[in-house]
């Protein structure tokens, strides 16, 4: 997994978790949903990179 892509994936996951938590604390369903979506995007990016690494070796 390239370092840059791994960092992006981890950043998206962390940012999404923060948004989700903030949404829960404030009762903002839209913010909670945005946070979950961002986490899913980070998970997908990470899975894509792991798949690329698997076929690379």
C-alpha distances in whole Angstrom, upper triangle without the diagonal:
4,6,9,7,6,10,11,11,12,15,16,16,18,20,21,22,24,26,26,28,30,31,32,34,36,37,35,33,32,30,29,28,26,24,23,22,20,18,18,16,13,13,13,10,8,10,9,5,6,9,7,6,9,11,10,11
4,6,5,6,9,10,11,12,14,16,17,18,20,21,23,24,26,27,29,30,32,33,35,36,37,35,34,32,30,29,28,26,24,24,23,20,19,19,17,14,15,15,11,10,12,11,7,9,12,10,9,12,14,12,13
4,6,5,6,9,10,11,12,14,15,16,18,20,21,22,24,26,27,28,30,32,33,34,36,34,33,31,29,28,28,25,23,23,23,19,18,19,17,14,15,16,12,11,14,13,10,12,15,13,12,15,17,15,17
4,5,5,6,9,10,10,12,14,15,16,18,20,21,22,24,26,27,28,30,32,33,34,32,31,29,27,27,26,23,21,22,21,17,17,18,15,13,15,15,11,11,14,13,11,13,16,14,14,17,19,17,19
4,5,5,6,9,10,11,12,14,15,16,18,20,21,22,24,26,27,28,30,31,32,30,29,27,25,24,23,21,19,19,18,15,15,15,12,10,11,11,8,8,11,10,7,10,13,12,12,15,17,16,18
4,5,5,6,8,10,11,12,14,15,17,18,20,21,23,24,26,27,29,30,31,29,28,27,24,24,23,21,19,19,18,15,13,14,12,9,10,11,8,6,10,10,8,9,13,12,12,15,17,16,18
4,5,5,6,9,10,10,12,14,15,16,18,20,21,22,24,26,27,28,30,28,27,26,23,23,22,20,18,18,18,14,13,15,13,10,12,13,10,9,13,14,11,13,16,16,15,18,21,20,21
4,5,5,6,9,10,10,12,14,15,16,18,20,21,22,24,26,27,28,26,25,23,20,20,20,17,15,16,15,11,11,13,10,7,10,11,8,9,12,12,11,14,16,16,16,19,21,20,22
4,5,5,6,9,10,11,12,14,15,16,18,20,21,23,24,26,26,24,23,22,19,19,18,16,14,14,13,10,9,10,8,4,7,8,6,6,9,10,9,11,14,14,15,17,19,19,21
4,5,5,6,9,10,11,12,14,15,16,18,20,21,23,24,25,24,23,22,19,18,18,16,13,14,14,11,9,11,10,6,8,11,9,8,12,13,12,13,16,17,17,19,22,22,23
4,5,5,6,8,10,11,12,14,15,16,18,20,21,22,24,22,22,20,17,17,17,15,12,13,13,10,9,12,11,8,11,13,11,11,14,16,15,16,19,20,20,22,25,24,26
4,5,5,6,8,10,10,12,14,15,16,18,20,21,22,20,19,17,14,14,14,11,9,10,10,6,6,9,7,5,8,10,9,10,13,14,14,16,19,19,20,22,24,24,26
4,6,5,6,9,10,10,12,14,15,16,18,20,21,19,18,17,14,13,13,11,9,9,9,6,4,7,8,5,7,10,10,10,12,14,15,16,18,20,20,22,24,25,26
4,5,5,6,9,10,11,12,14,15,17,18,20,18,18,17,14,13,14,13,9,11,12,9,7,11,11,9,11,14,13,13,16,18,18,19,22,23,23,25,27,27,29
4,5,5,6,9,10,11,12,14,15,16,18,16,16,15,12,12,13,10,7,10,11,7,8,11,11,9,12,15,14,15,18,19,19,21,23,24,25,27,29,29,31
4,5,5,6,9,10,10,12,14,15,16,14,13,12,9,9,9,7,4,6,7,5,5,8,9,8,11,13,14,14,17,18,19,20,23,24,25,27,29,29,31
4,5,5,6,9,10,11,12,14,15,14,14,14,10,9,10,10,6,7,10,8,7,10,12,11,12,15,16,16,18,20,21,21,24,25,26,27,30,31,32
4,5,5,6,8,10,11,12,14,13,14,13,10,9,12,10,7,10,12,10,10,13,14,13,15,18,18,18,21,23,23,24,27,28,29,30,33,33,35
4,5,5,6,9,10,10,12,10,10,10,6,6,9,7,5,8,10,9,10,13,14,14,16,18,18,19,22,23,24,25,28,29,30,32,34,34,36
4,5,5,6,9,10,10,9,9,9,6,4,7,7,4,6,9,9,9,12,14,14,15,18,19,19,21,23,24,25,27,29,30,31,34,35,36
4,5,5,6,9,10,10,11,12,9,7,10,11,8,10,13,13,12,15,17,16,17,20,21,22,24,26,27,27,30,31,32,33,36,37,38
4,5,5,6,8,8,10,11,7,7,11,11,9,12,14,14,14,17,18,18,20,22,23,24,26,28,29,30,32,34,34,36,38,39,40
4,5,5,6,5,6,7,5,4,8,9,8,10,13,13,14,16,18,18,20,22,23,24,26,28,29,30,32,34,35,36,38,39,41
4,6,5,6,7,10,8,6,10,12,10,11,14,15,15,17,20,20,21,23,25,25,27,29,30,31,33,35,36,37,39,40,42
4,6,8,10,12,10,9,13,14,13,14,18,18,18,20,22,22,23,26,27,28,29,32,33,33,36,38,38,39,42,43,44
4,5,9,11,9,9,13,14,13,15,18,18,19,21,23,24,25,27,29,29,31,33,34,35,37,39,40,41,44,44,46
4,6,9,9,8,11,13,13,15,17,18,19,21,23,24,25,27,28,29,31,33,34,35,37,39,40,41,43,44,46
4,6,6,6,9,10,11,13,15,16,17,19,20,22,23,25,26,27,29,31,32,33,35,37,38,39,41,43,44
4,5,5,6,9,10,11,12,14,15,17,18,20,21,23,24,26,27,29,31,32,33,35,36,37,39,41,43
4,5,5,6,9,10,11,12,14,15,16,19,20,21,23,24,26,27,29,30,32,33,35,36,38,39,41
4,5,5,6,9,10,10,12,14,15,17,18,20,21,23,24,26,27,29,30,32,33,35,37,38,40
4,5,5,6,9,10,11,13,14,16,17,19,20,21,23,25,26,27,29,31,32,33,35,36,38
4,5,5,6,9,10,11,12,14,15,16,18,20,21,22,25,26,27,29,30,31,33,35,37
4,5,5,6,9,10,10,12,14,15,17,18,20,21,23,24,26,27,29,30,32,33,35
4,5,5,6,9,10,11,12,14,15,17,18,20,21,23,24,26,27,29,31,32,34
4,5,5,6,9,10,10,12,14,15,16,18,20,21,22,24,26,27,29,30,32
4,5,5,6,9,10,10,12,14,15,16,19,20,21,23,24,26,27,29,31
4,5,5,6,9,10,11,12,14,15,17,18,20,21,23,24,26,27,29
4,5,5,6,9,10,11,12,14,16,17,18,20,21,23,25,26,27
4,5,5,6,9,10,10,12,14,15,16,18,20,21,23,24,26
4,5,5,6,9,10,11,12,14,15,17,19,20,22,23,25
4,5,5,6,9,10,11,12,14,15,17,18,20,21,23
4,5,5,6,9,10,11,12,14,15,16,19,20,22
4,5,5,6,9,10,11,12,14,15,17,18,20
4,5,5,6,9,10,11,12,14,16,16,19
4,5,5,6,9,10,11,12,15,15,17
4,5,5,6,9,10,11,13,14,16
4,5,5,6,9,10,11,12,15
4,5,5,6,9,10,10,13
4,5,5,6,9,10,11
4,5,5,6,9,10
4,5,5,6,9
4,6,5,6
4,5,6
4,6
4
